[in-house]
């Protein structure tokens, strides 16, 4: 009897797995191709932009992203978790990056008044100046590697399509 139950359970488990895999939605070839193209384009373009920044003697793009988010915040300061939400950086990478930016004098840390344990990350004048210098290279790289390859209408169309995912 016990063997029969085990056999029945195993048979049921296999049937459920087969049922689930047959009934799970699967992307068609065009969707998989779009996904692959997006990921390849992203990696290639980021690599080109990073190379342009490096050639110009600028720090990596992640520095720009953090400085940009701080500069565009209303008070020039954000809590670390807010920076994490606004950038694509994982918390442990962001913490190390903030340490480096602070060491370079590009950001500072201030105590969060409502909670003595929390800290603000605050952009300094030097951080604002570096972000602006980086933008001259970054903006040119965007135009070279993306804008120069798309007509304005194509760029608007791609931006509109990508908005569906945001």
ABEGO torsion letter per residue (X at the ends): XAAAAAAAAAAAAAAAAAAAAAABBBBBAAAAAAAAAAAAAAAAAAAAAAAAAAAAGBBBAAAAAAAAAAAABAAGBBBAAAAAAABABBAAAAAAAAAAAAAAGABBBBBBAABAABBBBBBBAAAAAAAAAAAAAAAAAAAAAAAAABBAAAAAAAAAAAAAAX
